[in-house]
Amino acid sequence: MAKAIHSMIRVLDEARSVDFYNKAFGLDVAERLDFESFTLIYLSNTETGFELELTVNKGREEPYQLGDGYGHLAVSVADLDSEHDRLGALGLNPKNIVEFNRDGTLLARFFFIEDPDGYKIEVLQRGGRFK
């Protein structure tokens, strides 16, 4: 069986992105690999073995175009309301909390936040299929 180990996104400013992901989700640099034309930064925390790989292409100055095919990354938290308040207090502008129901049953509570490069991250209340 395959095991998901990381997802990669391209970012413009390494320091800005590392700071955002640390403040927002407690992700720290697990490894940084510097090459001639690009740098790979692997971010992780103690909650999961899954990592976020930031790729910085050296010399790039214009923002990346995310296109119309990108969806989002997702994380789960123990207390959605507290996390929403915390991210708002940091000035990270979380969107409104949404309750997703089907046939009168709550399936998910979540909100979205965007990183400095415009990538959307869904923050879900832990429970059900969102562990």
C-alpha positions in Angstrom: 0.0 0.0 0.0 1.1 3.5 -0.7 1.6 5.9 2.2 1.1 9.7 1.8 4.3 11.4 3.0 4.2 15.0 1.7 2.6 17.5 -0.6 4.6 20.2 -2.4 3.7 23.8 -3.1 5.8 26.5 -4.8 6.3 29.6 -2.8 7.9 33.0 -3.6 9.4 34.0 -0.2 10.9 31.3 2.0 11.0 33.3 5.2 7.4 34.6 4.8 6.0 31.1 4.1 8.0 29.4 6.9 6.8 32.0 9.3 3.1 31.7 8.2 3.1 27.9 8.5 4.8 28.0 11.9 2.4 30.6 13.3 -0.7 29.1 11.7 -0.1 25.3 12.1 2.9 24.8 14.3 5.0 23.5 11.4 8.7 23.6 11.9 11.5 23.1 9.4 12.4 19.4 9.5 15.0 19.7 6.7 16.2 22.3 4.3 17.9 21.2 1.1 19.6 24.0 -0.9 20.4 23.5 -4.6 21.8 25.8 -7.3 18.5 26.9 -8.7 16.0 26.0 -6.0 15.6 25.2 -2.3 13.4 22.5 -0.7 12.0 23.1 2.8 10.2 20.2 4.5 7.8 21.3 7.3 6.4 19.0 9.9 5.0 18.9 13.5 4.6 16.1 16.1 0.9 15.6 15.2 1.6 13.6 12.0 4.3 12.2 9.9 2.9 14.0 6.8 5.1 16.9 5.7 4.6 20.0 3.6 7.4 20.6 1.1 7.9 24.3 0.1 9.8 24.7 -3.1 11.5 28.1 -3.7 12.8 28.6 -7.2 15.7 31.1 -7.0 15.4 34.2 -9.0 11.6 34.1 -9.3 10.0 37.5 -8.6 6.5 37.2 -9.9 3.8 35.4 -7.9 2.7 31.9 -9.1 -0.6 31.5 -10.9 -2.5 28.9 -9.0 -4.9 28.3 -11.9 -8.4 26.9 -11.7 -7.4 23.3 -10.9 -5.9 23.8 -7.4 -8.2 22.8 -4.5 -6.8 23.0 -1.0 -4.7 21.5 1.7 -6.6 20.4 4.9 -5.7 20.1 8.6 -7.7 19.1 11.6 -7.8 20.7 15.0 -9.2 19.7 18.3 -11.0 23.1 18.9 -12.1 24.8 15.8 -13.5 27.9 17.5 -10.4 28.5 19.5 -8.2 28.0 16.5 -10.3 30.4 14.5 -9.9 33.0 17.2 -6.2 32.4 17.5 -5.6 32.8 13.8 -7.7 35.9 13.7 -5.7 37.5 16.6 -2.5 36.8 14.6 -4.0 38.8 11.7 -4.1 35.8 9.4 -7.7 36.5 8.3 -9.5 33.2 8.6 -12.8 33.0 6.7 -16.1 32.4 8.5 -16.8 29.1 10.1 -19.1 26.9 8.0 -21.2 24.0 9.1 -21.7 21.3 6.4 -24.8 19.3 6.9 -26.4 16.4 5.0 -29.9 15.1 5.7 -29.9 17.0 9.0 -26.6 15.5 10.2 -23.5 17.6 10.7 -20.7 16.2 8.5 -18.1 18.9 9.1 -17.3 22.3 10.7 -14.5 24.2 9.0 -13.1 27.4 7.8 -10.5 28.4 5.2 -7.4 30.4 5.5 -4.9 31.5 2.7 -1.1 31.4 2.9 1.0 34.3 1.6 1.0 32.8 -1.9 -2.8 32.3 -2.0 -2.9 28.6 -1.3 -6.2 27.7 0.5 -6.0 25.6 3.6 -9.1 24.1 5.1 -9.1 23.9 8.9 -11.6 21.2 10.1 -12.9 20.3 13.5 -11.6 16.9 14.5 -14.1 14.1 14.5 -15.8 11.6 12.3 -13.7 11.0 9.2 -11.6 14.1 10.0 -9.3 12.8 12.7 
